[in-house]
Amino acid sequence: MKNSVEIYTDGACRGNPGPGGWGVSLRYNGHQKDMHGGEFKTTNNRMELMAAITGLE
């Protein structure tokens, strides 16, 4: 597909709640941008959603 952006996301957490993190990789026209973040007390679902939301923003 022409002019499309590929978005790869992941989120994880140790415990529920517990420390967790998220990451997102954007690829477009030969360029790549990676972003990441985390929190001290969170859930796996929240980290998965943070990655997806950040990628779409």
N, C-alpha and C positions, 0 to 999 in steps of 0.2 A: 504494500500500500504506500503510495507516494505521500510525502510530508507527514508521516506518522511518527509519534514519539513512543518508544518502548519504555515501559516503567516496570522495574523489578523491586519488590518490597519484601521485608521480613521484620518480624517483631518477636521478642522472646522475654521470658520472665522466670526468675528462680523463686519459687514459692507463689502463693496467691493469697494476699498480696506479697510482694517482695521487690527486690531490685530488678530492673528490666531495661531493655533498650530496643531501638528500632533503627532500620536503615532503608534507604531507597536509592536506586541507581536509575538515572534518566539517560536515554541514548537517542540522539537525533542527528541524522546527516553526518555521521562520523565523529560526533562529539559526545562526550560523556560527562555527567555531573553526578557526584555522589554526595548524599547528605545523611546525617545520623544524629541520634539523640538518646537520652535515657532519663530515668527517674529512679529515685531511691525506693519508693513504695508505690507499686503499680500492679497491673494485671497483664497477662499475656494478650488478652483481647484488646486492651487499650493500646498496647505497643503496636500490634498489628494494624489497628485503625490509624494510629498516628503516622505510620509509614505510608499508608495509602492516601491519607488526607494531604500529607506534605507533598507527595508525588503529584497529586492532582492540582495543588495550588500553583 
